[in-house]
C-alpha cells in the first residue's frame, strides 16, 4: 500500500531480465563499505520501523536501498557518479511516485547519525 492507503504495484510483477537479477545479487554480496554500514542500520526495521530492501530492481535500475511502504529509494553515492544517469533514474522513479534520497559515502563513513536523521525525515514526508 502507498502512503494514502491504496495498493501500489511497483516491484511485484515487473519484468526483470535474468542478467539484471544476477547483477543485483552480485551487488548485494559486494557492497561498498559505506553501503554495508548503512545496511546494518537499515535492516530489520531499525530506522522508522521501515522495511528496506537492498539492491532492489525498479524499472530496470538497481536502487541501493528501497522502502516500498514509504516509496523511498536511498542511493549511496561515491565521488564519481554519473549525473546524467542519476537524473534519468530519478526521473523514472519520480514517475512511479518514488522519492530518492542521495547520501554520500563520506557522510555514511564519517557521520552515520546525520545520515540516519535525514532518512527518518524522508520517511516522515
VOBA-1610 file (N, C-alpha, C; in pm, whole numbers, padded with zeros to 5 digits, always signed):
BEGIN
Unk+00084-00118+00000Unk+00000+00000+00000Unk+00088+00124+00000Unk+00037+00228-00056Unk+00113+00352-00056Unk+00077+00435+00066Unk+00133+00554+00077Unk+00111+00639+00193Unk-00036+00673+00211Unk-00110+00680+00101Unk-00252+00714+00107Unk-00339+00593+00137Unk-00280+00473+00143Unk-00354+00354+00177Unk-00398+00270+00059Unk-00370+00314-00063Unk-00409+00238-00181Unk-00299+00144-00227Unk-00335+00037-00300Unk-00233-00056-00348Unk-00143+00009-00452Unk-00018-00029-00451Unk+00078+00025-00547Unk+00166-00090-00592Unk+00169-00117-00721Unk+00247-00228-00772Unk+00367-00171-00849Unk+00476-00154-00777Unk+00597-00100-00838Unk+00695-00212-00869Unk+00716-00298-00773Unk+00818-00402-00786Unk+00756-00535-00830Unk+00646-00573-00767Unk+00581-00701-00796Unk+00527-00700-00939Unk+00558-00804-01012Unk+00505-00818-01147Unk+00584-00747-01256Unk+00690-00677-01221Unk+00769-00611-01325Unk+00855-00714-01397Unk+00883-00689-01523Unk+00970-00779-01600Unk+01115-00746-01566Unk+01188-00846-01520Unk+01329-00830-01486Unk+01407-00938-01560Unk+01509-00897-01633Unk+01590-00993-01707Unk+01674-01077-01611Unk+01709-01196-01655Unk+01793-01284-01575Unk+01928-01218-01547Unk+01980-01146-01646Unk+02109-01078-01629Unk+02101-00972-01519Unk+01992-00895-01517Unk+01976-00791-01415Unk+01965-00853-01276Unk+01898-00968-01265Unk+01887-01038-01137Unk+02025-01081-01087Unk+02107-01132-01178Unk+02242-01175-01142Unk+02325-01057-01094Unk+02315-00944-01166Unk+02389-00824-01128Unk+02346-00777-00989Unk+02214-00775-00967Unk+02161-00730-00838Unk+02211-00819-00723Unk+02205-00950-00744Unk+02254-01043-00641Unk+02403-01021-00613Unk+02479-01003-00720Unk+02622-00977-00705Unk+02649-00851-00626Unk+02570-00747-00651Unk+02587-00621-00580Unk+02554-00636-00431Unk+02461-00724-00398Unk+02429-00749-00257Unk+02547-00814-00186Unk+02622-00896-00258Unk+02737-00966-00198Unk+02864-00883-00201Unk+02867-00778-00282Unk+02988-00695-00296Unk+02958-00549-00266Unk+02888-00523-00157Unk+02854-00386-00122Unk+02980-00308-00083Unk+02974-00177-00104Unk+03084-00092-00059Unk+03082-00085+00093Unk+03188-00038+00150Unk+03195-00025+00296Unk+03082+00064+00347Unk+03057+00176+00278Unk+02951+00267+00320Unk+02814+00198+00311Unk+02790+00123+00204Unk+02663+00051+00192Unk+02646-00052+00304Unk+02754-00122+00339Unk+02746-00221+00447Unk+02712-00154+00580Unk+02775-00041+00608Unk+02749+00031+00733Unk+02604+00078+00737Unk+02556+00135+00626Unk+02418+00183+00622Unk+02320+00067+00631Unk+02349-00045+00564Unk+02260-00161+00568Unk+02246-00213+00711Unk+02355-00214+00787Unk+02347-00261+00926Unk+02251-00176+01007Unk+02235-00050+00970Unk+02142+00039+01041Unk+01999+00029+00986Unk+01984+00001+00857Unk+01851-00001+00794Unk+01780-00135+00812Unk+01853-00242+00820Unk+01791-00375+00821Unk+01709-00397+00948Unk+01615-00489+00937Unk+01530-00528+01050Unk+01450-00413+01110Unk+01407-00320+01025Unk+01318-00210+01067Unk+01375-00125+01180Unk+01506-00102+01178Unk+01570-00025+01284Unk+01551+00126+01269Unk+01519+00171+01148Unk+01503+00315+01123Unk+01357+00340+01086Unk+01288+00413+01171Unk+01149+00449+01144Unk+01055+00330+01128Unk+01094+00215+01179Unk+01017+00091+01164Unk+00987+00059+01016Unk+01072+00106+00927Unk+01053+00087+00783Unk+01134-00033+00734Unk+01073-00113+00649Unk+01140-00228+00590Unk+01212-00184+00462Unk+01341-00205+00459Unk+01422-00173+00342Unk+01469-00300+00275Unk+01479-00294+00143Unk+01542-00400+00064Unk+01669-00339+00007Unk+01769-00423-00014Unk+01893-00372-00074Unk+01904-00423-00217Unk+01963-00339-00300Unk+01986-00368-00442Unk+01857-00414-00509Unk+01753-00334-00493Unk+01621-00365-00548Unk+01612-00315-00692Unk+01568-00402-00779Unk+01548-00364-00920Unk+01413-00294-00932Unk+01415-00174-00991Unk+01294-00097-01016Unk+01306-00039-01156Unk+01215-00078-01243Unk+01209-00025-01380Unk+01344-00036-01452Unk+01415-00145-01429Unk+01542-00168-01496Unk+01663-00107-01428Unk+01641-00029-01324Unk+01750+00030-01247Unk+01765-00048-01117Unk+01885-00047-01061Unk+01908-00111-00933Unk+01928-00003-00827Unk+01832+00003-00735Unk+01838+00101-00626Unk+01919+00041-00512Unk+02006+00121-00451Unk+02087+00071-00339Unk+01997+00018-00228Unk+01902+00100-00183Unk+01808+00060-00079Unk+01670+00112-00116Unk+01567+00032-00089Unk+01432+00069-00126Unk+01334+00031-00016Unk+01250+00127+00022Unk+01142+00103+00117Unk+01011+00119+00042Unk+00942+00008+00019Unk+00819+00009-00059Unk+00708+00086+00011Unk+00690+00064+00142Unk+00578+00126+00212Unk+00588+00278+00216Unk+00707+00334+00203Unk+00724+00479+00202Unk+00766+00532+00065Unk+00772+00443-00033Unk+00812+00481-00170Unk+00939+00566-00168Unk+01043+00510-00104Unk+01168+00583-00087Unk+01286+00498-00131Unk+01368+00555-00216Unk+01495+00496-00257Unk+01606+00575-00190Unk+01704+00504-00138Unk+01824+00569-00085Unk+01941+00525-00171Unk+02012+00622-00224Unk+02129+00597-00307Unk+02253+00645-00232Unk+02352+00558-00219Unk+02479+00592-00156Unk+02576+00623-00269Unk+02612+00750-00280Unk+02694+00796-00392Unk+02839+00816-00351Unk+02927+00773-00439Unk+03070+00795-00419Unk+03113+00924-00486Unk+03243+00944-00495Unk+03294+01068-00554Unk+03277+01071-00705Unk+03269+00955-00768Unk+03249+00950-00913Unk+03113+00888-00941Unk+03020+00975-00977Unk+02885+00929-01010Unk+02843+00999-01138Unk+02771+00929-01220Unk+02726+00984-01348Unk+02599+01064-01328Unk+02610+01196-01330Unk+02496+01283-01305Unk+02383+01260-01405Unk+02418+01237-01532Unk+02316+01214-01635Unk+02237+01087-01605Unk+02305+00980-01570Unk+02240+00853-01537Unk+02154+00869-01412Unk+02207+00941-01311Unk+02132+00965-01188Unk+02004+01042-01216Unk+02013+01144-01299Unk+01896+01226-01331Unk+01790+01143-01404Unk+01833+01056-01495Unk+01740+00969-01567Unk+01672+00872-01470Unk+01750+00811-01385Unk+01697+00717-01286Unk+01598+00788-01193Unk+01637+00905-01142Unk+01550+00979-01051Unk+01418+01016-01118Unk+01423+01052-01245Unk+01301+01088-01318Unk+01209+00967-01333Unk+01267+00850-01362Unk+01186+00728-01374Unk+01124+00694-01240Unk+01202+00701-01134Unk+01148+00673-01000Unk+01038+00772-00964Unk+01062+00900-00990Unk+00963+01002-00959Unk+00833+00978-01035Unk+00845+00932-01160Unk+00727+00900-01240Unk+00646+00785-01181Unk+00709+00705-01099Unk+00642+00594-01031Unk+00601+00632-00888Unk+00620+00760-00853Unk+00582+00806-00720Unk+00684+00775-00613Unk+00808+00750-00653Unk+00915+00714-00559Unk+01009+00833-00542Unk+01037+00868-00417Unk+01134+00973-00387Unk+01272+00911-00377Unk+01373+00990-00410Unk+01511+00944-00399Unk+01586+01034-00302Unk+01652+00972-00206Unk+01739+01042-00114Unk+01881+00998-00144Unk+01966+01095-00176Unk+02106+01065-00206Unk+02192+01104-00086Unk+02277+01010-00046Unk+02373+01036+00061Unk+02511+01002+00008Unk+02609+01072+00058Unk+02747+01049+00013Unk+02814+00942+00098Unk+02902+00865+00033Unk+02983+00766+00105Unk+03050+00829+00225Unk+03109+00946+00204Unk+03184+01013+00311Unk+03094+01045+00430Unk+02969+01083+00403Unk+02875+01111+00511Unk+02842+00987+00591Unk+02822+00875+00522Unk+02793+00749+00590Unk+02912+00709+00676Unk+03031+00722+00620Unk+03151+00678+00690Unk+03190+00768+00807Unk+03163+00899+00794Unk+03210+00991+00897Unk+03101+01037+00994Unk+02974+01032+00952Unk+02868+01082+01039Unk+02737+01009+01012Unk+02732+00882+01045Unk+02616+00798+01016Unk+02490+00850+01085Unk+02502+00910+01203Unk+02384+00958+01275Unk+02312+01068+01197Unk+02387+01156+01132Unk+02325+01260+01050Unk+02254+01198+00930Unk+02312+01097+00870Unk+02250+01027+00758Unk+02121+00961+00804Unk+02123+00897+00918Unk+02003+00832+00972Unk+01893+00935+00997Unk+01929+01051+01050Unk+01831+01159+01072Unk+01768+01202+00940Unk+01848+01214+00835Unk+01795+01252+00702Unk+01697+01146+00653Unk+01730+01020+00674Unk+01642+00911+00630Unk+01512+00915+00710Unk+01521+00934+00841Unk+01400+00944+00923Unk+01311+01059+00878Unk+01371+01173+00844Unk+01294+01286+00793Unk+01227+01252+00661Unk+01298+01184+00574Unk+01241+01145+00444Unk+01126+01047+00463Unk+01135+00960+00560Unk+01028+00863+00587Unk+00903+00933+00639Unk+00920+01043+00710Unk+00805+01118+00765Unk+00735+01200+00657Unk+00804+01235+00551Unk+00746+01321+00446Unk+00674+01244+00340
//
